[in-house]
Amino acid sequence: MIELQKALDTVLDNTSLLGFEGVSLTRALNRVLAENITSRDNLPPFDKSAMDGYALNSAETKEGVSKFKITGSIKAGDFPKNGIKAGETVKIMTGAALPEGADAVIQIEKVKTCEDELEVCGKVNRGKNILREGEEIRKGDSVFGKGTFLRPSEIGMLASLGYSSIECYRKPKIIVITTGDELVGVDDEITGGKVRNCNEYALAALGNNLNADVKSYGVVEDNREKILNSVKNAFQEGDIVITSGGVSVGDYDFIEYVLHDIGADIKFTSVKIKPGKPITFATFKNKLFFGLPGNPLSVINTFEVFVTPAVKKMTGRKDILSEEFPVILEDDFRSKGDRDNYVYVNIEERDGKYYAHSVGSQSSNALFTLTRSNGVIIIKEGIKSVKAGDILNGKFIFK
């Protein structure tokens, strides 16, 4: 059984960036750029109004009342062919191009009009309510670098720059294999000795939450030959193979044997973490294998701690590890002290500080506990109890 940090370092040391591919902008959300982006245009591409108002020459305004003749109007999308002359103004809409001769826009709410005459009270400053050509970005400027995570704002920016497709790091394909003769489908009745198959759905959701491509092989019975064939096929199809169950030392736990059969390089088979001690990690032809425990809480915990950072690194993300922060306990907690204990809690923020509340049983099959949680606190190895008011490191889950 190895230390948690050593196990995580081993996973990340054996994880590499995937290749890149062209992605249409409509499918690029939550992807990571694999190219540098420069601006193809000036933004804005012309001087334009930032308000609905009247375009005029600021030098013709004064501290008292200034009067102008309204000679027309310009809406967004039009480009004025004629400029304004001395003593003239035009009505202009937000986003419309500024006419020649105008250097300011006065808001509609701040003027008076009578037929074709405009009255302006007070001096108007040059450049008021105008967005200048290239004010935001100049043609040729660097906009985004490799490794940029594409949120909705970045997608919008790329569209404004004329990029309909971009190079992104490839999403990993995750193959999920669920083992266990005790498992029945979600629509089946629970009969003696059986439980419904929840791990398959939880693992698929965890992978999808990371924007990976997930394919499930369904439930494979506890048969060495059948598990072997499933794992072989999974390695042909996927970048990451994940199994749940069959990684302990029971008579029907075949995962380690199967990995030996195919010649995989087994890095570790047990980690000092609770829940989730019996976790196997191996590599095979530059692909990753995670053999997760069978209990639901253990499955989710080990995925979050080990698989999530690997997926993030593969896809070029910079936030590989979840941010930990100090959390003040509002309940007492106990631990055996034999390994790092991830205790699922509800974390609340009050006045800039974080507080953790107990949400019930921490049994490795207590999935309902996790549904009431939004984070974990980490009781380090060697600590057997902590009290309300103590401060531990914690983090949010599924981020």
N, C-alpha and C positions, 0 to 999 in steps of 0.2 A: 504494500500500500504506500503510495507516494504522496508527498505534500501537494496541496491544492495548487500553489503557485508554480511548482515544478511541472505539474500536469498541464496547466494552462500555457506555460512557456513552450512545452513540448508540442502542443497543438498548433500554436501560432508559428513556431519555427518550421513546421512541416506544411504550412499553408501558404500558397502563392497566389498572386493576382491571376485571374483568368484573362484570356485574350479579350479583344474588343470587337465590336460590331457596329454597323450603321443602324441607327434607331430613328424612326420617324418622331417628330416632336410630340405628336399626340400620344406616343407610348413611352415617353422619356421620363415621366414623373417618377421621382424617387430612385432614379438611376444616377450613376456617377460618370462624369465626363472623362473621356480618355484622350481628349485633344485640347489644345489651347484655342480659345475663341477671341478673335479680334473683331472690331466693329467694321462693317462694310459701308456704313453711312455716318453722316453727322446726325446726332440726335439732340434736339429736334432738327429735322432736315431744312428748316427755314425759320425765320423770326415769326413767332406766332403769339396770339393773345392768350393770356392765362385767365381771362375773365370775360363775361358778357359785358360789353360797354361801348365806348366810343374811342376810336383811334385818332390821335391828333399830334400836333407838334408842340412839345412841352414848352418850347421857348416863347410860344404865343400866349401862355397863361401868365396870370399875375395874381397878386395878393387879393385884389378885389374880384369883380365879376368879369369873366372873359366870355365873349360870344363867338360862336362858330356856325357856319352854314353846313347843314347835314346834306351830303351829296349822294348818299347811297348806303348800301349795307353789304357786308361780306359774311357769308356763313362758312362753317367748317367744311373743307373739301374744295372750296373755290380758291382760285389764285387771282388776286386783283391785277387787271391789266393796266389800270390807270392809278397814278398816285394821287395824293391830296395836295392842293395848292394852299397858299397862305390864306388863313381864315376859314379853311374847310375842315370838316371831320366826316368820318363814316362810321355807321353803326357796325360793330364787329362782334361775332360770337366766339365763345371759348374754343380754342384750337384753330381758329381761322388764321390764315397768313396775313401778316401786317403789310399794309400798302406802303409804297414808296412815299417818303416825306413825313411819315408818322414815326414817332419814337417813344410813345407812351399810350397807355389805355386807361381811361377813367371809368370806373364802374358805373353801371346804369343807376344804381341806388344813390349815387352821389351827385347827380346832375338834374337839371330841369330842362324840359323840351317844350317848345311851342311851335307846332307845324314843322317847318324845316330848320328851326333855329335851336341851338344847344347853348345852355348857360352853364358855365363852370365857375364855382366859387373857390378861390384860392389857387395857389401855385401847384402845378403838377410836376413831379420830378421826372426827369428823363429816365426811361427804362421801366417806369412803373407798370406793373402787371404784364410784362413782356417776357417771354421765354426766348432767348437768343439762339440762333442756329449753332449747334454743337455745344451748347451750354452743358448738357449732361454728358455726352460722349462725342469725341472727335473721330472721324474716319481713321482707321488704323490703330486706334487705342486698344490695349489689352483689356478684355472684359472679364473673362473667366479662365482660370487655369485648369490643367489636368487635376482630377481629384475633387472637383466641385460637385457637391451633392445637389441634385436638381429638385428644388421645391417649386410650388406654383409660381412664385415670383421670378425664378430663373427661367422657367418655361416661357413666361410672358416676355421677358427680356430678349430671349433668343428669337422669339417670333418677331419682335419689333426690329431685330437686326437682320431679318430675312433668312434665318436658318430653319429650313423645313425638316432637315434631318441632321443628326450629329453622331459622332463616334462616342460610344459608351462602353464601359467595361461590361463583359458578358455576365448575365445572371447565372448562378450555379443551378444545376438541376439536382434536386434532392430526391432520392428514392427512399421511400418509407416501407419497411417490412415489419409487420407486427406478428409476434409469435405467441403461441399459448393455446393449448387444447381447451382451456377453461373459457375462452372467449366466444361470445355469440354476437350477432348483429344488433344494431341499435333498435331495430323493429321487432326483434325476437323476444319471446317471454324468457324470463330468468327461471331456469329449472335447477335442480340440485347440483351444486358444485360449479355453476356457471356464473359469469359476470358479463355485462355488456362491454363491447370493445370501444373504449373511449380514447385510448392512446393514439390510435390511427388518426382520429379527428383532431386531437390536440396537437400532434406533431405536424399535420398538414397546415393547421392554422398558424403555428409558430413559424413555419417556413414561409407561408404566404405573407405573414406580417413583416418579414424581412425582404419581401419582393423577390423571393427565389421562385423558380419553377419547381413545383412539387408533384411527384407522381407516387401513388400508393400501390403496392402490390397486394394490399389487403392482408388478411390473416393467413399465416402459414402454420400448419400444425407442427407440433414438437416432434419432428422427424429429421434426423441429421441429413439425409439425402435430399429432402425437399428444401430444407433451409439452404443447403449448399448450392443447389441449382438456382434458387432465388437470389442469393448473394452474387453468384457468377453473373447472372443476367443484369443485376443492378449495377455492377461495376462496368459492364459494357455500355449501359445507358446513361449513367449519372456521374456527377462530379463528387457528390457526397452520398454515402449509403448510411442510413440510420435504421437500426433495429431496436425494438423494445422487447424486453424479456429475454430469458435464456443466457444471461451473462454471469449468473452466480455459480454455485458449485453443486447444484442439484443434479439428480439422475437424468433430467431431461433438458439440461442447460448445454446446448450444443454450439454456441456461438464461437467460443475459443477454438474448439476442434475444427470448425468450418474454416476459420481464418488460417489455421495451420495447413489445412487441406489445399487451399488455393495459393499458399505461399505468401500471404500478407505479412508485413512487418509489424508485429504487435509492439506498441510502445509502452502501454501500461494496461492493467486490468482491474485496478482498484485505487481509489483516491480517498484521501482524508477529508471527506465532505459529507455533510448530513443535511438533507436527505440525498442519497445517490451514491453511496460508497462503491457498489459493484458496477463501475463504468469501464468499458473497454475502448481504447483508441488504437487504431492501426492505419497504416498506409498501404496502398496497392497501386502500383503504376501511376504515381503522382496523384492518386485520388484518396479521399479521406473516408474512413469508416468510424462510426460512433455506435458502439453497442451500449444502449441505455438500459437502465433497470426496467422492471415491469410495473412497479407501483406508480400511479399517476402523478403524485406530487414529486417523486424522484425523477420521473421522465421530464417534467417541465423544468425542474430546477437544474438538472444536468444540461439540458438543451440551452437554457439561458446562460449558464456559466461557461460552457465549452463550445457549443455549436454556434451560437450567435456571434461571438467574436470571429470565428473562422469564416462564417458567411460574409461578415462585414469586410474582413480583410480581402477575401476573394474578389469582392465587387469594387474595391478601391476606396471604401469609405474610410474617413479619418477617425470617426468616433468608434473605434474598435471595442473599447472597453466602456461599460456603463459608468457614469460618474457616481462616485461615492461621496457622501456628505455626512456631517455629524447629525445624529438623531438623539433626542432626549426621550428616555423611556418613561411611559406613564403607567406601566405595569411591571411586575416582577417576572423574570424568565429563568428557567433552569436549563442546563445542558450537561451532558455526560463528560464533556471536556476532552474527549478522545479525538476530536476532529473539528474543523471549522463548521459551525452550525448556522445554516441559513434559516432564520425564523421568519415566517411570512406574517406580515403585520399590515395595519392600515396606517399610513403616514399622513399627517396633517401639518399644514404650515400655518403658524400664528405669529404675527409680529416679526417676521423674518427668520423664525426658528422652526425646526421640524420636530414633530412629536410622534412617537410610535405607540399604537394601541394593540393589545392582543386581540386576535380574531378567533381563537379557539385551538383545537387539536392540531398538533404538528406531526401527526402520524403520516408515514410516507404514502398512505393510500387515501388521505383526507383531502380529496380534491375540492370539496365544498369549502374548506378553509381558504383555499386559494381564490375562490370566487369572491370572497369578502376582503381580499387584500389588494393593495396597489404597490406594495414594496416589500423589502426584506431588511432585517437587521442582521448583522454578522457577529455571532459570538465566537471569538477566536478559540482555537485549540488551547486547552489548559485552563479555561475558565468554566466553572460549573454553575455559577449563578450570577445574575445581575439584578439590580434593584431599580425600582422606580426612581427617577432622577439621575440615574447613570447615563452616560453618553457613549453611544457606540456608532460605528460607521453603518450607514444604510444606503439603499438606492431604490429607485423605482424599477418596476418590472415591465417587460414588453415594450421598452423604449428603443 
